[in-house]
Amino acid sequence: MTASPLLSATPSHLKPRKFERRSLLPIEPNYLWRIESGVVRTLTYNPDGTLITFGLWGVGDIAGKVLSKADPYQIECLTPVEAALIPLSRGYEVSEAIFQHVQQHQEFIEILHCRSVDTSLMQLLIWLAKKFGKASEQGQLIDLQLTHQDIASVIRATRVTVTRLLNEFEQRGIIQRLPHRFIVMPNQQPFWHYEI
């Protein structure tokens, strides 16, 4: 059996590569990373060392320095990841993914701009359940092994606050916690909303 001409024409540096959890994808000028499996987050640091998460990206999503003016800019693997480089000269291959990237980034901004930390956390959990969740008997399983500090860095809160709120959510039956995983329970109203 002969190899596909398309596959054999792919240079070795463009073939999918595997990365371990918590490793960083190399920043390659004029290239984007397409995530083939796993989850990454894009981030930077403020001058005071505060971590800022730009987004969480999964299968079919793209990430790369060319999408950001941030310096430094990093792409961290939150799970084991397989990713492939795509040169900008072949941008037609990722035009749909670029639109999705922009839309997802705007969803993240909405989560960050909630008036209260508890609302931001609940909105983040709901978003994670939609994007990365797997259906289970209890609800949507978020199996990303996110630490409380990982979550805190996304919603700009302290780890202590996230731990306290997750405990409250669990006591109220909004979520169920497993080691390093969460289940967002269906049909639960996490907050009362009223206007004056």
C-alpha positions in Angstrom: 0.0 0.0 0.0 1.5 3.4 -1.0 1.3 6.5 1.2 -1.2 9.2 0.3 0.5 11.9 -1.8 -0.9 14.5 0.6 0.6 12.9 3.6 3.9 12.2 2.0 4.1 15.8 0.9 3.8 17.1 4.5 7.2 18.2 5.8 8.2 16.5 9.0 8.1 19.7 11.0 4.4 20.2 10.1 3.3 16.7 11.3 1.5 16.5 14.6 3.7 16.5 17.7 3.0 15.2 21.2 3.4 17.3 24.3 3.1 16.4 28.0 0.8 18.0 30.5 2.1 21.4 31.7 4.7 21.6 28.9 4.8 24.7 26.7 4.3 24.6 22.9 7.2 26.3 21.2 6.4 29.8 19.9 7.0 29.7 16.2 6.9 33.0 14.2 4.6 32.8 11.1 2.9 29.6 12.3 -0.2 28.6 14.2 -0.7 25.5 16.3 -3.8 23.5 15.5 -4.8 21.3 18.5 -5.4 17.8 17.4 -6.1 16.3 20.9 -6.0 17.7 24.4 -6.5 21.2 25.9 -4.1 24.1 26.0 -4.3 27.6 27.5 -2.8 30.7 26.2 -1.5 33.2 28.7 0.8 36.0 29.6 2.2 37.6 32.7 1.8 41.2 34.0 5.0 43.0 35.0 4.1 42.1 38.7 4.0 38.4 37.8 0.2 38.0 37.7 -0.8 35.3 35.3 -3.5 36.3 32.7 -5.3 33.5 30.8 -6.4 34.5 27.3 -8.4 31.3 26.6 -8.6 27.5 26.8 -8.4 25.7 23.4 -9.3 22.2 22.4 -9.6 19.9 19.4 -9.8 21.9 16.2 -8.9 25.2 17.8 -5.8 27.2 17.0 -3.3 29.2 19.1 -0.2 31.1 18.3 1.8 34.3 19.0 0.6 35.7 15.7 -2.9 36.1 17.2 -1.7 38.2 20.1 0.4 41.3 20.8 1.1 40.1 24.4 4.7 39.7 25.4 5.4 37.2 26.9 3.0 34.9 25.2 2.8 31.2 26.1 0.8 28.1 25.2 0.6 25.7 28.1 -0.7 22.1 27.8 -3.4 21.5 30.5 -3.6 17.9 29.4 -1.4 15.7 27.2 -1.6 17.4 23.8 -1.1 16.6 20.1 -0.7 19.7 17.9 0.4 20.4 14.4 2.0 23.6 13.0 0.3 25.4 10.2 2.2 28.0 8.3 0.5 31.4 7.8 1.0 30.9 4.1 -1.6 28.2 4.4 -4.0 30.4 6.4 -6.9 29.2 4.2 -6.8 26.0 6.1 -7.6 27.7 9.4 -9.8 30.6 8.4 -12.9 29.0 10.1 -10.8 28.3 13.2 -9.7 32.0 13.3 -13.3 33.1 13.4 -14.1 30.6 16.2 -11.0 31.8 18.1 -12.2 35.4 18.1 -15.7 34.3 19.1 -14.4 32.2 22.0 -12.1 35.0 23.1 -15.2 37.2 23.4 -17.0 34.6 25.5 -14.0 34.6 27.8 -14.2 38.4 28.1 -17.9 38.1 29.1 -17.0 35.6 31.8 -14.4 38.0 33.2 -16.7 40.9 33.3 -19.4 39.4 35.5 -20.1 41.7 38.4 -19.3 39.1 41.1 -16.6 36.3 41.4 -19.3 33.7 42.1 -21.1 34.5 38.9 -17.8 34.5 36.9 -16.9 31.1 38.4 -20.3 29.6 37.6 -20.2 31.0 34.1 -16.8 29.5 33.6 -17.9 26.1 34.8 -20.9 26.2 32.5 -18.7 27.3 29.6 -16.2 24.5 30.3 -19.0 22.0 30.5 -20.3 23.1 27.1 -16.9 23.2 25.4 -15.0 20.2 27.1 -17.7 18.4 29.0 -18.7 14.8 28.5 -22.3 13.7 29.4 -22.6 11.5 32.5 -25.6 10.3 34.5 -25.2 13.2 36.9 -24.5 16.0 34.4 -21.6 17.3 32.3 -18.2 15.9 33.4 -15.3 18.4 33.1 -12.3 16.2 33.1 -9.4 18.7 32.7 -7.6 18.3 36.0 -7.7 22.0 36.6 -6.3 23.1 39.9 -8.1 25.7 42.0 -5.2 28.1 41.1 -5.7 27.4 37.4 -9.4 28.4 37.7 -8.5 31.4 39.9 -6.1 32.7 37.2 -8.9 32.5 34.6 -11.4 34.5 36.6 -8.9 36.8 38.3 -9.7 35.6 41.8 -7.6 34.1 44.6 -7.2 30.4 45.0 -8.8 30.6 48.5 -11.9 32.3 47.0 -12.3 29.7 44.3 -12.0 26.9 46.9 -14.6 28.5 49.1 -17.0 29.0 46.2 -16.6 25.5 44.9 -17.4 24.2 48.3 -20.5 26.3 48.4 -21.5 25.2 44.9 -21.1 21.6 46.0 -23.1 22.1 49.2 -25.9 23.7 47.1 -26.0 20.8 44.7 -24.9 22.9 41.7 -21.8 20.8 41.1 -20.3 17.5 42.2 -16.6 17.3 42.7 -14.4 14.4 42.0 -10.6 14.5 42.3 -9.4 17.1 39.8 -12.7 17.0 38.0 -16.1 18.6 38.2 -19.6 17.6 37.2 -21.9 20.5 36.5 -25.4 19.3 37.5 -28.2 19.7 35.1 -31.3 21.8 35.8 -29.8 23.6 38.8 -30.4 27.3 39.2 -27.2 28.6 40.7 -28.3 32.2 41.4 -31.4 34.2 41.9 -31.4 37.2 39.6 -33.7 40.2 40.3 -33.8 43.8 39.2 -35.0 46.8 41.0 
